[in-house]
Amino acid sequence: MGPVFSLVSRWETPSSGSLDKTVRIWNPFTGELIALLSGHTQAVVSLAWEPLHKEADPYRIFSGSKDHMARVWDIRKKQCLFTLARHTDGVTTVKWGGEGLIYTASKDRSIMVWSDVDGKLVRVLQKHGHWINTLALNTDYVLRTGAHDHTGVTYETKEEAQKRAKQRYETVKGNSPEILVSGSDDCTCMVWTPSTSKLPVTQMTGHSKLINVVSFSPDGNLVVTAAFDKNLRLWTKKGKYLSTFRGHVGEVYQVAWSADSRLFVSGSKDSTMKVWDTKQLFLLEELPGHADEVYSVDWSPCGTWVASGSKDRLLKLWRS
């Protein structure tokens, strides 16, 4: 197994995509391999699970690869259900939305919108002038966490959990279509409603270097963008600019939100993490514990822990 490029968890089931061209599904309690999915011909760089509110026991996972293709897999049968092969360059990221649509972004400067039922192409979104690096949905957080929130409530049956996941999803989504934001090497972001239109709602400008990260707050109302210009910018979900956060002296690689949507943490090439307050619009705290570049950060849904991974080969846990 080569270097791991993508990690994603379906509540209890972690999965990984790797330079060895495979997708692997793991038992989180024993570390044993549950399924090995082979078919890609280059590195697997992005993964997304089928949402809980669509399937009480999700068994499909979505992968994107440098081989220009994306695939939807059945982990029970350990086989590919369908292949999405319309991109002309490497796929950089994939998303599984809650409206029956799945999304692929590519170095070919396009975003493709597909049916999650049969892989039929629904529409192509083309307005960026360079590679598309990142995608974010305003429903990302509830799609990721399903029925589970900071209260720690558990459910007796899968059907009860599915019902709660649907309630949480509908609360965040509201009566409007899902919103998708894309970030590109062209230094801009675009706001889209992919279920209804192939044209962007608006363009978000202000960064002076490539956009590395776009992330929606858990409540779906705010967007933070991070770029290689070392700055972070805060926007409304419709793309209205609110503020710039300055403080990092190296490129910003990753961000993660607190469950209450009040704070977010950023990890940077400068070896530090910083916690930012979106209400007061200032730097709340600096976390300088790593000895090298911080590649990954995440904030637990319960709100208690922040995790960080660094080039210094250490994984650190921070109490929030």
HELIX and SHEET records of a PDB file:
HELIX    1   1 ASP A  140  THR A  145  1                                   6    
HELIX    2   2 LYS A  158  LYS A  173  1                                  16    
SHEET    1   A 4 VAL A   4  ARG A  10  0                                        
SHEET    2   A 4 THR A  13  SER A  18 -1                                        
SHEET    3   A 4 THR A  22  TRP A  26 -1                                        
SHEET    4   A 4 LEU A  33  SER A  38 -1                                        
SHEET    1   B 4 VAL A  44  TRP A  49  0                                        
SHEET    2   B 4 ARG A  60  SER A  65 -1                                        
SHEET    3   B 4 ALA A  70  ASP A  74 -1                                        
SHEET    4   B 4 GLN A  79  LEU A  84 -1                                        
SHEET    1   C 4 VAL A  91  TRP A  96  0                                        
SHEET    2   C 4 LEU A 101  SER A 106 -1                                        
SHEET    3   C 4 ILE A 111  SER A 115 -1                                        
SHEET    4   C 4 LEU A 121  LEU A 125 -1                                        
SHEET    1   D 4 ILE A 132  LEU A 137  0                                        
SHEET    2   D 4 LEU A 180  SER A 184 -1                                        
SHEET    3   D 4 CYS A 189  TRP A 192 -1                                        
SHEET    4   D 4 THR A 202  MET A 204 -1                                        
SHEET    1   E 4 ILE A 211  PHE A 216  0                                        
SHEET    2   E 4 LEU A 222  ALA A 227 -1                                        
SHEET    3   E 4 LEU A 232  THR A 236 -1                                        
SHEET    4   E 4 TYR A 241  PHE A 245 -1                                        
SHEET    1   F 4 VAL A 252  TRP A 257  0                                        
SHEET    2   F 4 LEU A 263  SER A 268 -1                                        
SHEET    3   F 4 MET A 273  ASP A 277 -1                                        
SHEET    4   F 4 PHE A 282  LEU A 287 -1                                        
SHEET    1   G 3 VAL A 294  TRP A 299  0                                        
SHEET    2   G 3 TRP A 305  SER A 310 -1                                        
SHEET    3   G 3 LEU A 315  ARG A 319 -1                                        
END                                                                             
